[in-house]
Amino acid sequence: MCFLVYVHRNCTEDGWSELYPPYEEACEFKEVTEKDSGTTHYYIYFQQVYTAGYATSLISLISAVFVFTVFRKFHCTRNYIHINLFFSFILRSSAVFIKDGVLFSDENMDHCFMSTASCKAAVAFFQFSILANYFWLLVEGMYLQTLLALTFVFQKKYFWWYILIGWGFPTTIITVWILTRNFHDNSGCWDDESDVSWWIIQAPLTASLLVNFIIFINVIRILVQKLRSPGVGGNDTSHFKRLAKSTLLLIPLFGMHYMVFAFLPEKTGAEARIFIELGLGSFQGFAVALLYCFLNGEVQAEMKKRFWKWQTQSYLSYSKKRRALFTESSTVTQISMLDKSSPKEPPGSEAHTLTPSTVSAV
């Protein structure tokens, strides 16, 4: 993150005073030490890690959207919400690559001094993708709680409200943020932590995380009650295993790993924050696609069914072609054998046969 620092000088009777603070202090220009070099290598290594994570997430999420879209059996409200969540992760992964490509393409240029339309657009798109991702995580939590708490619920009735929360709120927030930055603090690449504009985005993100955390606790409570009900068989150990499995599955869906630093200052535990938010966060999309698509029993059954059907059709088509070729080959062989076995009469034999009879008759 970049921070805006003002450098000024005073007009005195003896002329202009020296700059305060000096450029070296304001811009933090200093000699590169071994510690700084190690920190730089650490960040470069982490960039490679989260690049691999977001690339893996992007490929798996696109594949998951393809599966849910192509097969009509998966066209339902639950999977429509999953698809929108996957799209928000796809936007986030794409935004990271675009932002890195625009801001950090030139290693010799300090992006803190950039102020181009392209870098501002890249940062705005990045902030929108984060907002959309957080709010769709919130929608997933709300939907799951609704399914567990209410026995009969018209899912389509709430779907458009979910769309409004997942896409409408982020669009409104990012519009307000862009207008604020453009008219009141149009400096740099808009990636600094300005007092007012930064909270326009950070406050809704923190609120969505807090609400999702409350929903997460409530969902765990409902699961505990359902596992303790008389109709559920098994002992305490099996119940604990089910609860632990459910909890681990819900953590990436609710984005609970973001709660670790949600209410702490931005500079607190910078390296640990980067590890959790970039290192683990970059693979969150992959984990969600894996858990809710590729490891889903219904999806696996449908994929096996389609693969078996395709394999059967391919075998039948191959057998049909082979029979057709065999039949055609047999017909040609029979015709050639008939031609060889039939006697051939010499030309003019009829005339030679009829000549003696004709002579005798005369």
C-alpha positions as CSV (number, residue, x, y, z in Angstrom):
1,M,0.0,0.0,0.0
2,C,1.1,3.6,-0.7
3,F,0.7,6.4,1.8
4,L,0.4,10.1,0.8
5,V,3.0,12.3,2.4
6,Y,3.1,16.1,2.0
7,V,6.5,17.9,1.6
8,H,6.5,21.6,2.1
9,R,8.9,24.6,2.5
10,N,8.3,28.0,4.1
11,C,8.9,31.4,2.5
12,T,11.1,33.5,4.9
13,E,13.1,36.7,4.8
14,D,16.2,34.8,3.8
15,G,14.4,32.9,1.0
16,W,12.8,29.5,0.9
17,S,13.5,27.2,3.8
18,E,14.7,23.6,3.4
19,L,12.2,20.9,2.5
20,Y,10.4,19.4,5.4
21,P,10.4,16.5,5.7
22,P,13.3,15.7,3.4
23,Y,12.6,13.6,0.4
24,E,14.7,10.8,1.9
25,E,12.4,10.5,4.9
26,A,9.1,11.3,3.1
27,C,9.7,8.8,0.3
28,E,11.6,6.4,2.5
29,F,14.6,6.4,0.2
30,K,17.3,4.5,2.0
31,E,20.2,2.1,1.2
32,V,19.2,-1.4,0.6
33,T,20.4,-3.6,3.5
34,E,20.6,-7.4,3.7
35,K,17.4,-7.4,5.6
36,D,15.6,-5.4,3.0
37,S,17.0,-7.7,0.3
38,G,15.7,-10.7,2.2
39,T,12.3,-9.0,2.5
40,T,12.2,-8.3,-1.2
41,H,13.0,-11.9,-2.1
42,Y,10.3,-13.0,0.4
43,Y,7.7,-10.8,-1.4
44,I,8.9,-12.0,-4.8
45,Y,8.5,-15.6,-3.7
46,F,5.1,-14.9,-2.3
47,Q,4.1,-13.3,-5.6
48,Q,4.9,-16.6,-7.3
49,V,2.9,-18.5,-4.7
50,Y,-0.3,-16.5,-5.1
51,T,0.1,-16.3,-8.8
52,A,0.1,-20.1,-8.9
53,G,-2.8,-20.2,-6.5
54,Y,-5.0,-17.8,-8.4
55,A,-4.1,-19.6,-11.7
56,T,-5.2,-22.9,-10.2
57,S,-8.3,-21.4,-8.8
58,L,-9.1,-19.7,-12.2
59,I,-8.9,-23.0,-14.1
60,S,-10.9,-25.0,-11.6
61,L,-13.6,-22.4,-11.3
62,I,-14.1,-22.0,-15.0
63,S,-14.4,-25.9,-15.2
64,A,-16.9,-25.9,-12.4
65,V,-19.0,-23.2,-14.1
66,F,-18.9,-25.2,-17.3
67,V,-20.1,-28.3,-15.5
68,F,-23.0,-26.5,-13.7
69,T,-24.0,-24.7,-16.9
70,V,-23.8,-27.5,-19.5
71,F,-25.7,-30.2,-17.6
72,R,-29.4,-29.3,-17.2
73,K,-29.7,-31.6,-14.2
74,F,-27.7,-29.0,-12.2
75,H,-29.9,-26.0,-13.1
76,C,-31.4,-25.1,-9.7
77,T,-31.3,-22.2,-7.3
78,R,-28.6,-23.7,-5.1
79,N,-26.2,-24.1,-8.1
80,Y,-27.1,-20.7,-9.5
81,I,-25.8,-19.2,-6.3
82,H,-22.7,-21.4,-6.5
83,I,-22.1,-20.2,-10.1
84,N,-22.3,-16.6,-9.0
85,L,-19.9,-17.2,-6.2
86,F,-17.6,-18.9,-8.7
87,F,-17.8,-15.9,-11.0
88,S,-16.9,-13.6,-8.1
89,F,-13.8,-15.7,-7.5
90,I,-13.0,-15.7,-11.3
91,L,-13.2,-11.9,-11.2
92,R,-11.0,-11.7,-8.2
93,S,-8.3,-13.9,-9.8
94,S,-8.5,-12.0,-13.1
95,A,-8.3,-8.7,-11.2
96,V,-5.1,-9.7,-9.4
97,F,-3.4,-10.6,-12.7
98,I,-4.6,-7.4,-14.3
99,K,-3.5,-5.3,-11.3
100,D,0.0,-6.9,-11.2
101,G,0.4,-6.5,-14.9
102,V,-0.5,-2.8,-14.9
103,L,1.3,-1.7,-11.7
104,F,4.3,-4.1,-11.5
105,S,5.1,-4.8,-15.1
106,D,8.1,-2.5,-14.9
107,E,10.4,-3.4,-12.0
108,N,12.3,-0.1,-12.3
109,M,9.1,2.0,-11.8
110,D,7.7,2.7,-8.4
111,H,3.9,2.3,-8.7
112,C,3.4,4.7,-5.8
113,F,4.3,7.6,-8.3
114,M,2.0,6.3,-11.1
115,S,-1.2,8.2,-11.7
116,T,-2.6,6.9,-15.0
117,A,-6.1,6.1,-16.1
118,S,-5.1,2.4,-16.7
119,C,-3.7,1.9,-13.2
120,K,-6.7,3.6,-11.6
121,A,-9.1,1.4,-13.6
122,A,-7.1,-1.7,-12.6
123,V,-7.3,-0.8,-8.9
124,A,-11.0,0.0,-9.2
125,F,-11.7,-3.3,-10.8
126,F,-9.7,-5.1,-8.2
127,Q,-11.6,-3.4,-5.4
128,F,-14.9,-4.3,-7.0
129,S,-13.9,-8.0,-7.4
130,I,-13.1,-8.1,-3.7
131,L,-16.4,-6.5,-2.7
132,A,-18.3,-8.9,-5.0
133,N,-16.4,-11.9,-3.6
134,Y,-17.1,-11.0,0.0
135,F,-20.8,-10.3,-0.6
136,W,-21.3,-13.6,-2.4
137,L,-19.6,-15.4,0.5
138,L,-22.2,-13.6,2.6
139,V,-25.0,-14.8,0.3
140,E,-23.8,-18.4,0.5
141,G,-24.0,-18.1,4.3
142,M,-27.4,-16.6,4.2
143,Y,-28.7,-19.2,1.8
144,L,-27.3,-22.1,3.9
145,Q,-28.8,-20.8,7.1
146,T,-32.2,-20.4,5.4
147,L,-32.1,-24.0,4.3
148,L,-31.2,-25.3,7.7
149,A,-33.5,-23.0,9.7
150,L,-36.6,-23.1,7.5
151,T,-38.3,-26.4,6.5
152,F,-40.3,-25.1,3.6
153,V,-38.8,-22.2,1.7
154,F,-39.5,-20.9,-1.8
155,Q,-35.9,-20.6,-3.1
156,K,-36.7,-18.7,-6.2
157,K,-38.5,-16.1,-4.2
158,Y,-35.2,-15.1,-2.5
159,F,-32.9,-15.6,-5.5
160,W,-33.3,-12.0,-6.9
161,W,-32.6,-10.6,-3.4
162,Y,-29.4,-12.6,-3.4
163,I,-28.5,-11.2,-6.8
164,L,-29.1,-7.7,-5.4
165,I,-26.9,-8.3,-2.4
166,G,-24.1,-10.1,-4.4
167,W,-23.8,-7.7,-7.3
168,G,-25.9,-4.6,-6.5
169,F,-24.2,-3.7,-3.2
170,P,-20.7,-4.0,-4.6
171,T,-21.6,-1.9,-7.7
172,T,-23.1,0.9,-5.5
173,I,-20.2,0.9,-3.1
174,I,-17.5,1.0,-5.8
175,T,-19.4,3.8,-7.7
176,V,-19.4,5.9,-4.5
177,W,-15.7,5.1,-3.9
178,I,-14.7,6.0,-7.5
179,L,-16.6,9.3,-7.4
180,T,-15.1,10.2,-4.0
181,R,-11.6,9.4,-5.2
182,N,-12.1,11.3,-8.5
183,F,-13.4,14.5,-7.0
184,H,-11.8,14.6,-3.6
185,D,-8.6,12.6,-3.6
186,N,-7.5,12.0,-7.2
187,S,-3.9,11.2,-6.5
188,G,-1.7,8.2,-7.3
189,C,-3.2,5.0,-8.5
190,W,-6.0,5.0,-5.8
191,D,-4.3,2.2,-3.9
192,D,-3.3,4.2,-0.9
193,E,-5.2,4.2,2.4
194,S,-6.9,7.5,2.4
195,D,-8.8,8.3,5.5
196,V,-12.3,8.6,4.0
197,S,-12.3,6.7,0.8
198,W,-10.5,3.7,2.3
199,W,-13.4,3.2,4.8
200,I,-16.0,3.4,2.0
201,I,-14.7,0.0,1.0
202,Q,-13.3,-1.4,4.2
203,A,-16.4,-0.7,6.3
204,P,-18.8,-2.8,4.1
205,L,-16.1,-5.6,3.9
206,T,-15.7,-5.7,7.7
207,A,-19.5,-5.7,8.2
208,S,-20.0,-8.5,5.7
209,L,-17.3,-10.6,7.4
210,L,-18.9,-9.9,10.8
211,V,-22.4,-10.9,9.7
212,N,-21.0,-14.0,8.0
213,F,-19.1,-15.0,11.2
214,I,-22.4,-14.7,13.1
215,I,-24.1,-16.9,10.5
216,F,-21.2,-19.3,10.7
217,I,-21.6,-19.7,14.4
218,N,-25.4,-20.1,14.0
219,V,-25.0,-22.8,11.3
220,I,-22.6,-24.7,13.6
221,R,-25.2,-24.5,16.4
222,I,-27.9,-25.8,14.1
223,L,-25.7,-28.7,13.0
224,V,-24.9,-29.6,16.6
225,Q,-28.7,-29.7,17.4
226,K,-29.4,-31.9,14.4
227,L,-26.6,-34.3,15.2
228,R,-27.9,-34.6,18.8
229,S,-31.4,-35.3,17.7
230,P,-32.7,-38.9,18.5
231,G,-33.2,-39.7,14.8
232,V,-29.5,-39.4,14.0
233,G,-27.6,-42.6,14.8
234,G,-24.0,-43.1,15.9
235,N,-22.0,-42.3,19.1
236,D,-20.4,-39.1,20.3
237,T,-17.2,-39.8,18.4
238,S,-19.0,-40.1,15.0
239,H,-21.0,-37.0,15.8
240,F,-17.9,-35.1,16.6
241,K,-16.3,-36.3,13.3
242,R,-19.3,-35.2,11.3
243,L,-19.3,-31.8,13.0
244,A,-15.6,-31.3,12.4
245,K,-15.9,-32.3,8.8
246,S,-18.8,-29.9,8.3
247,T,-16.9,-27.1,10.0
248,L,-13.9,-27.6,7.8
249,L,-16.1,-27.6,4.7
250,L,-17.8,-24.4,5.8
251,I,-14.6,-22.4,6.5
252,P,-13.6,-21.7,2.9
253,L,-17.3,-21.2,1.9
254,F,-17.7,-18.5,4.6
255,G,-14.2,-17.0,4.2
256,M,-13.6,-17.4,7.9
257,H,-9.8,-17.3,7.5
258,Y,-10.2,-13.5,6.8
259,M,-11.5,-13.0,10.3
260,V,-8.0,-13.4,11.8
261,F,-7.0,-9.9,10.8
262,A,-10.4,-8.3,10.0
263,F,-10.5,-6.0,13.0
264,L,-6.7,-5.3,13.4
265,P,-4.8,-2.3,12.0
266,E,-3.5,-2.7,8.4
267,K,0.2,-2.9,9.5
268,T,-0.4,-5.5,12.2
269,G,1.4,-8.8,11.4
270,A,2.1,-7.8,7.8
271,E,3.9,-11.1,6.8
272,A,1.2,-13.3,8.5
273,R,-1.5,-11.2,6.9
274,I,0.0,-11.7,3.5
275,F,0.3,-15.4,4.1
276,I,-3.3,-15.8,5.1
277,E,-5.0,-13.3,2.7
278,L,-2.8,-13.9,-0.4
279,G,-1.2,-17.4,0.3
280,L,-4.3,-19.2,1.5
281,G,-6.8,-16.8,-0.1
282,S,-5.4,-17.4,-3.6
283,F,-6.3,-21.1,-3.3
284,Q,-9.8,-20.4,-1.8
285,G,-11.4,-20.5,-5.2
286,F,-9.9,-23.9,-5.9
287,A,-11.0,-25.2,-2.6
288,V,-14.6,-24.0,-3.1
289,A,-14.7,-25.5,-6.7
290,L,-13.3,-28.7,-5.4
291,L,-15.6,-29.1,-2.4
292,Y,-18.9,-27.9,-4.0
293,C,-18.5,-29.3,-7.5
294,F,-15.8,-31.9,-8.2
295,L,-16.1,-33.7,-4.9
296,N,-19.9,-33.4,-4.9
297,G,-21.5,-36.9,-5.0
298,E,-24.3,-35.8,-7.4
299,V,-21.8,-34.2,-9.8
300,Q,-19.6,-37.3,-9.7
301,A,-22.5,-39.6,-10.4
302,E,-23.7,-37.5,-13.3
303,M,-20.2,-37.3,-14.8
304,K,-19.8,-41.1,-14.5
305,K,-23.2,-41.6,-16.1
306,R,-22.3,-39.3,-19.0
307,F,-18.9,-40.9,-19.4
308,W,-20.5,-44.4,-19.5
309,K,-23.1,-43.2,-22.0
310,W,-20.4,-41.6,-24.2
311,Q,-18.3,-44.7,-24.0
312,T,-21.3,-46.9,-24.9
313,Q,-22.3,-44.7,-27.9
314,S,-18.7,-44.7,-29.1
315,Y,-18.5,-48.6,-28.9
316,L,-21.9,-49.0,-30.7
317,S,-20.9,-46.6,-33.4
318,Y,-17.6,-48.4,-33.8
319,S,-19.4,-51.8,-33.9
320,K,-21.9,-50.5,-36.5
321,K,-19.1,-49.2,-38.8
322,R,-17.2,-52.5,-38.4
323,R,-20.3,-54.5,-39.3
324,A,-21.0,-52.3,-42.3
325,L,-17.4,-52.8,-43.5
326,F,-17.6,-56.5,-42.9
327,T,-20.9,-56.8,-44.8
328,E,-19.6,-54.8,-47.7
329,S,-16.4,-56.9,-47.8
330,S,-18.4,-60.2,-47.7
331,T,-20.7,-59.1,-50.6
332,V,-17.7,-58.2,-52.8
333,T,-16.1,-61.5,-52.0
334,Q,-19.2,-63.5,-52.9
335,I,-19.7,-61.7,-56.2
336,S,-16.0,-62.3,-57.1
337,M,-16.4,-66.1,-56.3
338,L,-19.5,-66.3,-58.4
339,D,-17.7,-64.7,-61.3
340,K,-14.9,-67.3,-61.1
341,S,-17.2,-70.3,-60.8
342,S,-19.6,-69.6,-63.7
343,P,-18.5,-71.2,-67.2
344,K,-17.7,-68.9,-70.1
345,E,-19.0,-69.8,-73.5
346,P,-16.8,-69.0,-76.5
347,P,-18.2,-66.4,-78.9
348,G,-19.9,-67.8,-82.0
349,S,-20.7,-71.2,-80.5
350,E,-24.4,-70.7,-81.2
351,A,-23.7,-70.3,-84.9
352,H,-21.6,-73.5,-85.0
353,T,-24.2,-75.5,-83.3
354,L,-27.0,-74.4,-85.5
355,T,-25.2,-74.8,-88.8
356,P,-25.3,-78.7,-89.0
357,S,-29.0,-78.8,-88.2
358,T,-29.8,-76.3,-90.7
359,V,-27.8,-78.2,-93.4
360,S,-29.5,-81.5,-92.5
361,A,-32.9,-79.8,-92.6
362,V,-32.2,-78.6,-96.1
